[in-house]
Amino acid sequence: MAIQNPVTISTVDSSGDSVAVVGSNGAVPVSLDTLLAGERNVGESNQYFASVPECNGTPVDVSTNSTDVSTVPALLFGIYINADIAVEAVGLHDGTGGTELITIPIGTAGELGIAGTHVVFPGIKFNDAIFVESTNATGNITVSWRPQ
């Protein structure tokens, strides 16, 4: 098979002359020295150059009334109920005092608040932070999230 449109990759040497970049075998040497697949791309909306199934798991005792799970914009991937939610529902807010995006009801048969329940989300966007709020609730959850 013939090469129809060969490309010459060149650089400038120390004297300012243009020289072709070719390895000893005739191939062009290539390296990725900035972002490799899976390394953090902090500050971008996806955080990763390639898809990496990784997130933080933060345990929350809902009886402490309020907890900052994240203090930065974040994506919510799941909630696991470790101990039944009782007395009152628990809310996940977009930042302290922000809009309640998720409500975990009191655990009764067949509902979300029962221990052992795991709810997976596709990456719900919290623009400010993830804040768990409850006034009188009891129970324990683990929140799966990562910075946005």
N, C-alpha and C positions, 0 to 999 in steps of 0.2 A: 504494500500500500504506500503510495507516494504522499509526501507531505505537501499540501497545496499552498499553505501560507505560513512558512516558518516565521517564528518570532525570536528576536534576539533580545535577551535581557542584559542590560549593562549597568555599570556603576561608574563612579569617578574614583580614580586612584589618588594617592597622596600628592602627585604632581599636577592634578587637575585634568588628566587625560581620561577619556571615556574608554572603558575596557569591558569586553563581554564577560558575563558571569557563566562559567561552565566548569563542571567538575572534571576530575581526571578520566571519568568514563564517558564524557560527552554530555551528561545530563546536567540540568540546572539544579544546584543544591537549594532546597527549600526548608525553612524552619518556621514554626509558629512560636514567636517569642513574646507575644503580648497576651492573647487570650487563648487558652486551650479549652477544649470541650469540658464543660462542667465547672469551670472556675467562676467565682462570683464576679458579676458585672455590676458592682454596687452603683446605685443611682439610676439605673435603668428600670423600666417598668417590669421587666421579666426577671431581674436579678441574676439570671444565669444565661450563659452563652448557648448552652444546650440544656435540654430537659433533664433535670436531676430530681428523682423522687425523694426529696428531703424536706423536712420541716422541723420546727421546734415543738416540743411538747411541754406545756406549762401546767402543773397541777394547781388547782384553785380550790381552797376551802371556802365555800360560799357563805359560811356563817361569819366570815370576817367583814361582811357588809359590802365592801368594794375592793376591787383588785385591778391594777393595771397589768394586763397580760403583755401588752406591747405599748411602748411609748412613742412609736413611730408608725407611719402608714404601713398596713399589713394586709396579707391575704389569709383568710380563714379556711382551713382544709377539713376540720372536723372537731367534734366534741365527743368525748367518751364519759359516760356517767359512772363514776367509781362507787358512789354511795347515793342512795335514793335522795332526790330533791324533795324536801318536806317543808311545811308551814306556808311558804309562798313561792311564786315563780321567780326565776332568775333571768335577768336580761343581759344581753351582750350589746354594748353601745359603741357607736363610732366616736371614740374619744370620751373623756370625762364630761358628763352632762350632755353628751351628743345624742343623736337619734338612735333609738333602740332598733337594731336590725334583726336580732334573734331573741326569741323567748323560750326558755326551758320551763315547761309547766311542772306543777307538783306531780311526783311520781305516783300514778295509780295504774292498775292493770292495763297493759296495752298502750301506755303513753310513753313519751320521750324521757321523762324524768326517772325512769327505773334503772337501778344499778345494772351494769352489763350492756346497756344500750350504747351503740356507736353510730353516730350520724356523720356521713362523709359529705363534704361540700366541694364544689369544683374550684374553689379559690374566691370566696366572697371578699370583695374589696372594702376595706375599712380605710377611709381617706385620712383620718387623723391618728387613730390608735385603736386597740381592742381593749375595752374596759368592761369588766364584769361587775354588775351591780345587783345587790339584794339587800333588803332591810332586815328581815327576820328569818330568812331561809336557812335550812340546814342541808348538808350534803357535801359532795366533793366531785369535781369534774376535772378532766384533763382537756386542755384546748390545744389543738394542732394548728400551727400557723407559721408564717415566715415573713420577714420584712418585705415590703413591696419594692 
